[in-house]
């Protein structure tokens, strides 16, 4: 998976309050919601929701298909936090032998590996490879084509 150039988060993200209804999605039909719920004053600020540490956060646009089984698709935007120490199971952005990649960090036995979310790609053991972790993926923004 290759990526577009990183886009830094704004040092102090502007507040942008968007409507955020209190109603929750349900798995089954359980009656009609109250019409009054449309008028509740809740809002959602995407920076507040996804950017926990503005000075350590950047965004990347994704190309490639190596992470599709983990919900990361071509064209998605990743919210990446440089201040998080990567642990096994985290999805990370790393520079491996001069190439930027997104993979899940795992331990196979005692060997650290970068694993894709697509069975077509084999795990990459981090043995005799230069690897620099750029950050841990905190969120994936996926847009549907309409």
N, C-alpha and C positions, 0 to 999 in steps of 0.2 A: 504494500500500500504506500503510495507516495502522496505527498501533501503539498498544498500551496504554501506560500510564504506565511509565517506566523503573523498574526495581527495582534498588536498589544492591546490589552484592555485599557480603556481610558483610566488615568490615574485616580480620578474621582468620578465614578460613573454618574451621569446625570440621572435624576430620578424621573422615571416615566411610569406613572400609575395607570395601569390598564384595568378595565373591568374584570372582576374575578368573582363570579357568583358563588354563593355559599352552597348551592345545590350540588349534591354528589351524584356521580353516575352510578346507576344500579345495574345489576346483572339481569334482573327480571322486571316484569311489569308489576308495580305495587301501588297503583293509583296515580292520581294526578298531583303534580307539585302545586303548592300554593302560588297564585299569581303575585302575591306580595313579595315573594323571593326575588323577583326581577328588580325590585327597588331597594334591596339592601345595599349598603354603601361600601362593600369590600372592594379592594383593588389589589392588583398584583404588579409588583415592580420586578421586571426580569433581572435587572442587575442585583437587586437585593436577594432574589431567589437563587441565582446561579453563580454570582461572583462573590465569594466569601472573603477573598484577600485581593483587592484590586491591584495592588502593586506587584503581585506574584502571578497574575492571571493573564493568559493570552488565548487567542482563538485560532483555530486552524480549519481550513476547508479540506475535506477528504476527497481523494481520488482512489480508485481501485476497489477490489472486492474481497480483500483478505479478511475483513472483519464482519461480513454480513451476518453470520450466525450469532454474533454478539450484538446485533442491532445497530451497527455502524455501516452506513451505505454511502455510495458515491454521491457527492454533493452535500453531505451533512456538514455541520459546523460543530467542532469540538470545543468545549470550554475546558482549558487545561490550567492546572494550578501547580506552579513550580515549588511551592512551599511544602508540599506533602511528600513525605518519605515513602517511596514505593515499597509495597509489600506483596508477597505472592497473592495472585488473584486480581491485583489492580491492572487496569488498562493504562498503558503508559505511552508517551511520545518519547522516542529516543533517536539519537544519531548513532547508527551502527555502520562502521567502516565507511563513513562519509555520506550515508544515505539516511534521510529522515524516514522513520517508520512508526506505525501505531501497532502495538501488539499487547497481548496479556502477558504479564510477568508471572512465571511459574517456576517452581523448583521440581526438577525431575530427579528424584533421589537427592543428591546434594548439588546437582548441576543446575545453575540458573539458566532458564531458557526464555525466549520470546516466542509465544505461540499465537497463531492466527485464529480467527474465528471462521475459517473455511477449510474443510478437510483436504482441499487441493494443495494446500501449502504445509510443508513439514515444519515442525518446531525448529528454532534456531538456537542451538546451545551457545551460551556466551563463553566459549572457550577459544582462546587465541583470536578474539575479535575485540576491536576497540568499540566500546559502548558508552555513550554519555546520555543519561536520562535527562530529558528536558522538563518533564512534569508528568503528573497523573491526571487522567481525564476525569473531570467531575461531572460533566453532563454532555449529552449529544442532542443537538437540535436538528430534527429531521423534518423537512418540508415535503408535503405530498403534492404531486403535480395535480393541478385542477384545471 
